């Protein structure tokens, strides 16, 4: 068995599609008003619309699920995302791996990693 798709439930579909598609640069596979799919390079990331509950999203310190995106140059990717207005946390090194957490527009934690 292998992971084929991860679904992230979102309240503001247009904003979240723009973030994962335009800001993070994931190619769009399917683009609908309540459902969108992006090519994650081995696993599909799907966004599924939820009815709006709040407009004040809390930035999480951690979560049960963290989406991790590979980058050959994590410091350069971090700098690019910061320049685009994305909230990024500090760089960390663990052995040969470099990684950095960021926060999407709805407060979800994601990571860019050299792993």
C-alpha positions as CSV (number, residue, x, y, z in Angstrom):
1,X,0.0,0.0,0.0
2,X,1.1,3.6,-0.6
3,X,-0.3,7.0,0.3
4,X,-2.0,8.3,-2.8
5,X,-3.8,11.4,-1.5
6,X,-4.0,13.6,1.5
7,X,-7.2,15.8,2.0
8,X,-7.1,19.1,3.9
9,X,-10.4,20.4,4.9
10,X,-10.6,24.2,4.4
11,X,-12.9,27.1,5.1
12,X,-11.7,29.6,2.5
13,X,-11.2,27.6,-0.7
14,X,-10.1,30.5,-2.9
15,X,-7.4,31.6,-0.5
16,X,-6.2,28.1,0.2
17,X,-6.1,27.2,-3.5
18,X,-4.0,30.3,-4.1
19,X,-1.7,29.4,-1.3
20,X,-1.0,25.8,-2.3
21,X,-1.1,26.5,-6.0
22,X,0.4,29.9,-6.5
23,X,2.5,30.4,-3.4
24,X,3.9,26.9,-2.9
25,X,3.7,26.2,-6.6
26,X,1.9,22.8,-6.6
27,X,0.5,22.1,-10.1
28,X,-3.3,22.0,-10.2
29,X,-4.8,18.7,-11.2
30,X,-8.5,19.6,-10.6
31,X,-10.0,23.0,-9.8
32,X,-13.5,23.3,-8.5
33,X,-15.4,25.6,-6.1
34,X,-15.6,23.0,-3.3
35,X,-12.9,20.5,-4.3
36,X,-9.4,21.0,-5.7
37,X,-6.4,18.6,-6.3
38,X,-2.7,19.4,-6.6
39,X,0.2,17.3,-7.8
40,X,2.4,16.9,-4.7
41,X,5.1,15.0,-6.7
42,X,4.2,11.4,-5.6
43,X,1.1,12.1,-3.5
44,X,-1.9,14.3,-4.4
45,X,-2.9,17.1,-2.0
46,X,-6.7,17.6,-2.1
47,X,-8.6,20.6,-0.6
48,X,-12.2,20.0,0.4
49,X,-14.4,22.9,1.2
50,X,-16.1,23.1,4.6
51,X,-18.8,25.6,5.6
52,X,-17.2,28.7,7.1
53,X,-17.0,28.5,10.9
54,X,-14.6,31.3,11.7
55,X,-12.6,34.0,10.1
56,X,-10.1,34.2,12.9
57,X,-7.7,31.4,12.4
58,X,-5.4,30.4,15.2
59,X,-1.8,29.8,14.3
60,X,-1.2,26.3,15.6
61,X,2.0,25.4,17.4
62,X,1.6,21.8,16.3
63,X,-1.1,19.5,14.9
64,X,-2.0,15.9,14.4
65,X,-1.0,16.1,10.7
66,X,1.8,18.1,9.1
67,X,2.2,18.3,5.3
68,X,5.9,18.2,4.4
69,X,7.3,19.4,1.1
70,X,10.7,18.5,-0.2
71,X,13.2,21.2,-1.2
72,X,16.8,20.8,-2.3
73,X,17.6,24.2,-0.8
74,X,15.5,24.8,2.3
75,X,17.1,28.2,3.3
76,X,16.5,29.6,-0.2
77,X,12.9,28.3,-0.3
78,X,12.3,29.7,3.2
79,X,13.6,33.1,2.1
80,X,11.4,33.0,-1.0
81,X,8.3,32.2,1.0
82,X,9.0,34.9,3.6
83,X,9.4,37.4,0.7
84,X,5.9,36.3,-0.5
85,X,4.4,37.0,3.0
86,X,4.3,33.5,4.3
87,X,4.8,33.1,8.1
88,X,7.9,30.8,8.4
89,X,9.6,29.6,11.5
90,X,13.3,29.1,12.2
91,X,15.5,26.8,10.2
92,X,16.6,23.6,12.0
93,X,19.3,21.0,11.2
94,X,19.1,17.4,12.2
95,X,22.0,15.4,10.9
96,X,22.1,16.0,7.1
97,X,18.5,17.2,7.0
98,X,17.5,20.8,7.0
99,X,13.8,21.7,7.7
100,X,11.6,24.7,8.5
101,X,7.9,24.9,9.5
102,X,5.5,27.4,8.1
103,X,1.9,28.4,8.6
104,X,-0.7,28.4,5.9
105,X,-3.6,31.0,5.7
106,X,-5.8,28.9,8.0
107,X,-3.2,28.3,10.7
108,X,-2.2,24.8,9.6
109,X,1.5,23.9,10.0
110,X,3.4,22.7,7.0
111,X,7.1,22.0,6.6
112,X,9.8,22.4,3.9
113,X,12.5,19.7,4.3
114,X,15.6,18.4,2.5
115,X,14.6,14.8,3.5
